[in-house]
Amino acid sequence: MIPSLARALCSGWGGGFYGNPEGYIASRGPLEKRDALEMMKDIKGHKILVAVRGMEAADLYMLSDILIKMGQIGLENESVKEIDINPVIIFGNNPVAVDALFV
């Protein structure tokens, strides 16, 4: 663990973008709504979250709530060293965490 990122929240695309600095963004918590929304805008490829190819736009406010809550879990529980949720798929207004790991 990098000490300066001990309680950081990273958000990104995963998959082929994993390890690419433009495919994720890190921020120290606690996050506020504007921080979480800004994080999503700063990730390369963020335009996929808007309506593309006939798909509905992602609910950015709902995604920001997920980021905020994951950050809160990390800040409030020192025993939690990592949280990895990948992927989060959104069906209408229902986010589904397909896979999750808490360390």
N, C-alpha and C positions, 0 to 999 in steps of 0.2 A: 504494500500500500504506500502511496506517496503521501507523506504527512500533510502537505499543504492542501491535499484534496480529501482529507480524512472524512469530512462530512459534506461531500459534494454530490450534486445530483447531475447525472449525465443523461441526456436524451438524444436519441438519434434513430437512424434507420436500421442498424444491424445488418445482417446478411452481407452482401457484397460491399456495403459501405463501412462495415466494421473495420476499424483500424485506420480509416481515412479521416483525417482531422476535419474535413469539410462535411462529413456525414454525421457528426454529432456535436453537441455543445455541452459544456459543463458550467455549473453555477453553484455557488455556496448557498446553503439555506440559512434561514427559512425563506421560502419563496412567497411572493405575493402574486396575485393574478396577473398584473402587468409583466412581472418577471417571466412567468411561465409562457405567456403569449409571445413575448419577445424571443425567448429561447427557440420556440418553434419557427419563428420567422427567420432566425439566424442560421438555420440548418440548410445546407445546400440541398436543393430538390424539394424545398418546402411547398412548392406550388402543387405538388401531388395531393396536398390536403384540401385544395379547392376543387370545385366541380371540374372533372376532366373525363373525357371519353365516355360521357353519358352517366358517369357515377355522381352521386350526391357529394357535396362538399362535406368534409369532416367537421364535426362540432368542436371547434377549437376551444370553446369554453369548457366543454366536458373533458377534453384532453388536458387542459391546463389544471383542472381540478384533480385529475389523476396524478400529474406531476407534483402538485402541491401536497397531496396526501402521502405520496411515497416519500417525499422529502420530510414530512412531519414524522412519519414512522421512523426514519433514520435518525432524526434529531432527538426524538423522545425515548428511544430504546437503544442505549449504548451497546447492548448485546448484539444488535443487528449490524453486521459488518458490510453486507452487500444485499441489494435487492436487484434481481434481474427479471424483468418481465419482457418476453419477446416471443411472439409479437402480440400487440394489442390490435385486434380487428374490431372495427366498428360496424355494426349492423343497425342502421337507422340511428336511434338514440341509445343503443345498447353496446357498450364496450365489452369485449370479451378478451380476457387474458388467456391466451392459448397455452402458454407455458410460463411458469414462474419459479424462481429459486430465491430463497431467503437463506443467507449464511450468517 
